[in-house]
Amino acid sequence: MNGFAAAAVAVIGAYLVGSLSFAVIVSRGFGLADPRSYGSGNPGATNVLRSGHRAAAALTLAFDALKGFVPVLAVQAFGPRFGLGEGSAAAAALAAFAGHLWPVFFRFQGGKGVATAAGALLALNPWLGAATLLTWVIVAAFFRYSSLASIAAAVFAPFYQLLIWGLTPALPAIAAMCVLLLWRHQGNIRKLVAGTESRIGTKASAAAGPTPRHPVNQHPDRPRARARGHQKKGP
């Protein structure tokens, strides 16, 4: 296998791994409602937490991070024998991230990619990943907004890379992921400005299960209508 074919396999494989929407998969495993049906509608760990099931949210977070981490690590471990270097690992990181945003297995309706991007950054450069995660934790701890913490981390990550490690082959992919993260948070930015954004840990009222449907023959208004129809008119 030549270098070009190996790079193509790495990128396609990373995209397919990224397309596994663990928020939906884990929620189904625990018998929870589809995370796309409540809260923010985003299939991610923060929205799964709104279901009140912390274990499901923790597993979603871990698996979403791993699907960004593992493809990059695989390219770093096995890629050199095929001539693949840092640029190919960065391309795999971006592909896994794109898979989370537009998952082929879930009608291209994905999440915002925060955990997947964090996992990819940790694999590309552990120090960069740690600095970006620390930024997220600090902002989240002070303001209690997951979206604000994600936006801040996305803004700082490429600057950390550029200022500390300089112009490396990974920088374009890191910058692209951060721009896409900001783009996916447009709605959250509007809510933050309006003061209507949900804080971390807010429980969604519709998270317990699917919305119940009333059978046609049990409409609450119909018995009263029939009762009125059978009333006898007075003299």
C-alpha positions in Angstrom: 0.0 0.0 0.0 1.5 3.4 -1.0 1.4 6.5 1.1 -1.6 8.1 -0.7 -3.8 4.9 -0.3 -2.7 4.6 3.3 -3.7 8.2 4.0 -7.1 7.7 2.3 -7.8 4.6 4.4 -6.8 6.5 7.6 -9.0 9.4 6.8 -12.0 7.3 5.8 -11.6 5.0 8.8 -11.4 8.0 11.1 -14.6 9.5 9.6 -16.5 6.2 10.0 -15.4 5.9 13.7 -16.4 9.6 14.2 -19.8 8.8 12.8 -20.7 6.6 15.7 -23.1 8.8 17.7 -22.5 7.5 21.2 -25.0 9.9 22.7 -27.7 8.0 20.8 -26.2 4.6 21.2 -25.6 4.9 25.0 -29.1 6.4 25.5 -30.6 3.5 23.7 -28.6 1.0 25.8 -29.9 2.6 29.0 -33.5 2.8 27.7 -33.4 6.6 27.7 -35.1 9.0 25.3 -33.2 10.0 22.1 -31.1 13.0 23.1 -32.1 14.7 19.9 -35.7 14.8 21.2 -35.2 17.0 24.3 -33.1 19.8 25.8 -30.9 21.4 23.2 -31.5 18.5 20.8 -27.7 18.0 20.5 -26.5 14.4 20.6 -23.7 15.0 23.1 -22.7 14.3 26.7 -24.0 17.7 28.1 -27.5 17.1 26.7 -27.5 13.4 27.9 -26.8 14.8 31.3 -30.1 16.7 31.1 -31.8 13.3 31.2 -30.6 13.0 34.8 -28.6 9.9 34.1 -25.0 10.7 35.0 -23.6 7.3 34.0 -25.0 7.6 30.5 -23.6 11.1 30.2 -20.1 10.0 31.5 -20.0 7.1 29.0 -21.1 9.3 26.2 -18.3 11.8 27.1 -15.7 9.0 27.3 -16.6 7.3 24.0 -16.9 10.6 22.1 -13.5 11.6 23.3 -12.1 8.2 22.4 -13.4 8.3 18.9 -11.3 11.4 18.3 -8.3 10.0 20.2 -8.0 6.4 18.8 -7.9 7.2 15.0 -5.1 9.7 15.6 -3.2 7.4 17.8 -3.6 4.6 15.2 -2.0 6.8 12.5 0.8 7.8 14.8 1.5 4.1 15.7 1.1 2.4 12.4 1.4 5.3 9.9 5.2 5.7 9.7 5.7 2.4 8.0 3.5 3.7 5.2 5.1 7.1 5.1 2.4 8.9 7.2 3.4 11.7 9.5 2.0 14.5 11.6 0.0 15.9 8.7 -1.8 12.6 8.1 -2.5 12.2 11.9 -4.0 15.8 11.8 -6.1 14.8 8.8 -7.5 11.8 10.7 -8.3 14.1 13.6 -10.3 16.4 11.4 -12.0 13.5 9.7 -13.1 12.0 13.0 -14.4 15.4 14.1 -16.3 15.8 10.8 -17.8 12.3 11.4 -19.2 13.5 14.7 -20.7 16.6 13.1 -22.1 14.8 10.1 -22.4 11.1 11.0 -23.1 8.9 8.0 -24.9 6.3 10.2 -27.3 8.9 11.7 -28.5 10.8 8.6 -25.7 13.3 8.9 -27.4 14.8 12.0 -24.6 15.0 14.6 -23.4 17.0 17.6 -21.1 19.9 18.1 -17.9 17.8 18.5 -16.4 19.2 21.7 -15.4 15.9 23.3 -14.3 14.5 20.0 -12.1 17.5 19.3 -10.7 17.3 22.8 -9.7 13.6 22.3 -8.1 14.4 18.9 -6.1 17.3 20.4 -4.9 15.1 23.3 -3.6 12.5 20.8 -2.0 15.1 18.5 -0.3 17.0 21.3 -1.0 16.0 24.9 0.1 19.3 26.2 -2.1 21.3 23.9 -5.0 19.0 24.7 -4.4 19.5 28.4 -4.2 23.3 28.1 -7.4 23.4 26.1 -9.2 21.1 28.6 -8.0 23.3 31.4 -9.4 26.3 29.7 -12.8 24.6 29.4 -12.8 23.5 33.0 -11.9 27.0 34.3 -14.6 28.7 32.3 -17.2 26.1 33.1 -16.4 26.2 36.8 -16.8 30.0 36.9 -19.8 30.5 34.7 -21.6 27.1 34.6 -22.2 27.2 30.9 -20.9 24.3 28.8 -21.3 26.2 25.6 -19.3 29.2 26.8 -16.5 27.0 28.0 -16.5 25.2 24.7 -16.4 28.5 22.8 -13.5 29.8 24.9 -11.5 26.6 24.5 -12.1 26.6 20.7 -10.8 30.2 20.5 -7.7 29.6 22.6 -6.6 26.2 21.2 -5.1 27.4 17.8 -3.4 30.3 19.6 -1.8 27.9 22.1 -0.6 25.8 19.2 0.7 28.8 17.3 2.4 30.7 20.2 3.9 27.6 21.9 4.6 25.1 19.1 4.6 27.3 16.1 3.6 26.5 12.5 3.3 22.7 12.5 1.5 20.5 10.0 -1.2 20.0 12.6 -2.1 23.7 12.8 -4.5 23.9 9.8 -6.5 20.9 11.1 -6.7 22.4 14.6 -7.8 25.7 13.3 -10.4 24.1 11.1 -11.9 22.1 14.0 -12.0 25.3 16.1 -13.8 27.3 13.4 -16.3 24.5 12.9 -16.9 24.4 16.7 -17.7 28.1 16.8 -20.0 27.7 13.8 -21.9 24.8 15.5 -22.3 27.0 18.6 -24.1 29.9 16.8 -27.4 29.1 18.5 -25.7 28.9 21.9 -24.0 32.3 21.3 -27.4 33.8 20.6 -28.8 32.3 23.8 -25.9 33.5 25.8 -26.4 37.0 24.6 -30.1 36.8 25.3 -29.6 35.2 28.7 -31.6 32.1 27.9 -28.8 29.5 27.7 -29.1 26.5 30.0 -26.5 26.0 32.7 -24.6 22.7 33.3 -26.8 20.2 35.1 -30.1 21.7 34.1 -32.6 18.8 33.7 -34.8 18.7 30.7 -38.5 18.1 31.5 -38.9 16.0 28.3 -35.9 13.8 29.0 -37.6 10.9 30.7 -39.0 9.3 27.6 -40.8 9.9 24.3 -43.8 12.2 24.3 -47.0 10.2 24.9 -49.6 10.1 22.2 -53.3 10.2 22.9 -55.2 7.6 20.9 -57.8 9.1 18.6 -60.7 7.5 20.4 -59.5 8.9 23.8 -59.4 12.6 23.0 -60.2 14.4 26.3 -62.7 16.7 24.7 -64.8 14.1 23.0 -66.6 12.6 26.0 -67.8 16.0 27.0 -68.9 16.7 23.5 -70.9 13.5 23.4 -72.4 14.3 26.8 -73.6 17.6 25.6 -75.0 16.0 22.5 -77.2 13.6 24.6 -78.6 16.2 26.9 -82.3 16.7 26.6 -83.6 20.1 25.8 -85.9 21.6 28.4 -89.4 22.8 27.7 
